[in-house]
Amino acid sequence: MGKVGLIPESNKKIACAKGSSKMDITDIRLKKVYKDGKMKAIVSITLDNEFVVHDIKVIEGEKGLFIAMPSRKAADGDYRDIAHPINQEARARIQSLILAEYEKALEEGDDEA
């Protein structure tokens, strides 16, 4: 992927299970997609400098941009997430940070960020 995404300290924590501390998103890397269609970028995030999630997609939907977590096709033909946040707070924080990085890459004209 590309350059390391610098994330403000106050914005990079995501919620974990009850009673535990929050995880830091320590890196966001994205690669813009230049084909016609709804997918605009493919993203990898690193958590606590220890765990990475690849193939998060930035999608242009009817109501604006959103992220789709990595998934694979199941035997029944449906797609199932293979990695995903377990609560809405974590999903919202991850989406907010990824979309901010995507908008920043658009403004700077970077292919990779």
C-alpha positions as CSV (number, residue, x, y, z in Angstrom):
1,M,0.0,0.0,0.0
2,G,1.3,3.5,0.6
3,K,2.2,6.1,3.1
4,V,1.4,5.8,6.8
5,G,-1.7,7.6,7.8
6,L,-1.1,9.9,10.8
7,I,-4.0,9.6,13.2
8,P,-4.6,12.1,16.0
9,E,-4.2,10.5,19.4
10,S,-7.6,11.5,20.6
11,N,-9.4,10.0,17.6
12,K,-7.7,6.6,17.1
13,K,-9.2,4.6,20.0
14,I,-11.9,2.0,19.3
15,A,-14.1,0.3,21.8
16,C,-13.4,-3.2,22.9
17,A,-15.4,-5.6,25.0
18,K,-16.8,-4.4,28.3
19,G,-14.2,-4.0,31.0
20,S,-11.3,-3.9,28.7
21,S,-9.2,-1.0,27.4
22,K,-9.6,0.5,23.9
23,M,-7.5,-0.5,20.9
24,D,-5.6,2.1,18.9
25,I,-5.8,2.2,15.2
26,T,-2.1,2.8,14.6
27,D,-2.0,2.8,10.8
28,I,-4.3,3.3,7.9
29,R,-3.2,2.6,4.4
30,L,-5.4,3.0,1.3
31,K,-5.2,2.5,-2.4
32,K,-7.7,4.3,-4.6
33,V,-9.6,2.4,-7.2
34,Y,-9.9,4.0,-10.6
35,K,-12.5,1.8,-12.3
36,D,-16.0,2.8,-12.9
37,G,-18.2,1.4,-10.1
38,K,-19.1,1.9,-6.5
39,M,-15.8,0.8,-4.9
40,K,-13.5,3.8,-4.4
41,A,-10.6,2.4,-2.4
42,I,-9.2,-0.6,-0.7
43,V,-7.9,-0.1,2.9
44,S,-5.8,-1.9,5.5
45,I,-5.8,-0.9,9.2
46,T,-3.4,-1.8,11.9
47,L,-4.5,-2.2,15.5
48,D,-2.1,-1.6,18.3
49,N,0.9,-2.1,16.0
50,E,0.1,-5.8,16.3
51,F,-2.9,-6.9,14.2
52,V,-3.8,-5.9,10.6
53,V,-7.1,-6.1,8.8
54,H,-6.8,-6.0,5.0
55,D,-9.4,-5.6,2.2
56,I,-11.7,-3.1,3.8
57,K,-13.5,-1.3,1.0
58,V,-14.6,2.3,0.6
59,I,-18.0,2.2,-1.2
60,E,-20.0,5.0,-2.8
61,G,-23.6,4.3,-1.8
62,E,-26.9,6.1,-2.4
63,K,-26.4,8.0,0.9
64,G,-22.7,8.6,0.6
65,L,-19.5,6.8,1.4
66,F,-19.3,3.9,3.8
67,I,-16.9,1.0,4.5
68,A,-17.5,-2.7,3.9
69,M,-15.5,-5.1,6.0
70,P,-13.5,-8.0,4.3
71,S,-15.8,-10.8,3.3
72,R,-16.0,-14.0,1.4
73,K,-18.8,-15.9,-0.4
74,A,-20.4,-18.7,1.6
75,A,-21.7,-21.9,0.2
76,D,-25.2,-20.5,0.1
77,G,-24.1,-17.6,-2.1
78,D,-24.3,-15.0,0.6
79,Y,-21.3,-12.9,1.6
80,R,-20.1,-13.1,5.2
81,D,-17.7,-10.7,6.9
82,I,-14.5,-12.5,7.9
83,A,-13.4,-9.7,10.3
84,H,-15.7,-7.0,11.7
85,P,-16.3,-4.7,14.7
86,I,-18.6,-6.2,17.3
87,N,-20.4,-3.0,18.3
88,Q,-21.7,0.1,16.6
89,E,-19.3,2.5,18.4
90,A,-16.2,0.6,17.1
91,R,-17.7,0.4,13.5
92,A,-18.5,4.1,13.5
93,R,-15.0,5.1,14.7
94,I,-13.3,2.8,12.2
95,Q,-15.5,4.2,9.4
96,S,-14.9,7.8,10.4
97,L,-11.1,7.4,10.5
98,I,-11.0,5.5,7.1
99,L,-13.2,8.0,5.4
100,A,-11.2,10.9,6.8
101,E,-8.0,9.4,5.4
102,Y,-9.8,8.8,2.0
103,E,-10.9,12.4,1.8
104,K,-7.4,13.6,2.7
105,A,-6.0,11.4,-0.1
106,L,-8.5,12.9,-2.6
107,E,-7.5,16.5,-1.6
108,E,-3.8,15.7,-1.9
109,G,-4.2,13.8,-5.1
110,D,-2.4,10.7,-3.7
111,D,-3.0,7.3,-5.3
112,E,-1.9,5.7,-2.1
113,A,-2.1,7.1,1.5
